[in-house]
């Protein structure tokens, strides 16, 4: 199998040599139900894995569960993160919110026929690993502490921008940290590995720099390195994660280990509805459970979500569902006809060879 890599801008053989394939898939943030736009990205990793296993390759897939809330307003220590907003809405503790929507995600994934990942690591269970990486980066001169927060020094990593094509001059506009005003940062584009927390924040942990919580990007590095090793073969996610999330993953992981982090990066284009990107913040979403409750076939929905090339934006709507349903019906009719087919004569002795070639 050859896959197009966002990093090299070329198609590459997956894990040359035929050995086991280590794949990391950016998973859900579990403060609300996922929508079918999220599922399109997860289906990409499912198809890659199925294709590799069809070829006889051994695959280990890790998909993280982000159960740490991240700030909606990074300019303030008292800003409420998404998990805390969900807590206030539903009257549940943060980890209860995370557990509720993790179960919901796994049910949706099963309904659409996604293979279960071999490991679903949770961010809250890997705080020690995040702290260890952060301390290692400080010791190596790639990170620095300011008032209880720790930042990665992007200028210390010459390859920064290799994935997205950004340069240090235009980085700030794309960063989540653009809202955070800290005059002690060395560079406006430096990103947080650890963030100081206010006393009213529900999700916070002790660290060598005081109470706080991990930056978003360090979570995936810690979980990937622990469960797949220092270099992995395939990393998948949505196109919106190229920058800053995956760019920052590369920088902090390679600065910490001195080894290439990922060989092949794959990014799925947005799912659109009504001509606009499907996103929770705009309310322009459709959820799997709601669609299935309304009578949509899970197989037709899966087919609709993979009916266009993964790097092409796909518009979801009633027309696409109708077309997908018809396509699935045609496949089922063909399989039924083949199953029922009989001829009263001996098998052609060349069939087994032919089947092998066709496969």
WOZIZI-V426785 format. One line per field, one symbol per residue. psi: psi as a letter, one per 40 degrees, with the letter a starting at -180 (. if undefined). burial: # if it has 9 or more other C-alpha atoms within 8 Angstrom, else .. A space follows every 10 residues. Layout:
BEGIN
psi=???
burial=???
END
This chain:
BEGIN
psi=hhihhddefi hihhgieeai hhhhhhaihg eiiiiedddd dddddddddd ddddeeihhh hhhihhfhii hdgeehdeih idddddddde fiiddddddd eddddddddd defhihidhg ihdeefdddd ddddddddde eeiihhfeih ihhdeegdeh eddeeiidde dddeidedeh hgeeidhdeh ihdhhiiide hdhiiiieei iaiiiddddd ddddddeead hidhhiiide edhedddddd dddddddeih dhdhhhhhii hihfeihhid deegihiddd dddeehhddd ddddeeeihd ehhhhhaddd dddddddddd ddddddddde hihgiiihee dddddddd.
burial=..#####... ##.##....# ########.# #.######## ######..#. ###...#### #######.## #.##....## #######... ...#..###. ##.##..### .#.#..#.## ###..##.## #.##.###.. .#####.### ####..#..# ####...#.. ##.##.##.. ....#...## #######... #..#...... ########## #####..#.# #########. ########## ######.... ########## ###...###. ...##.##.. ##...#.### ######...# .#####...# #.###..#.. .......... .......... .........
END
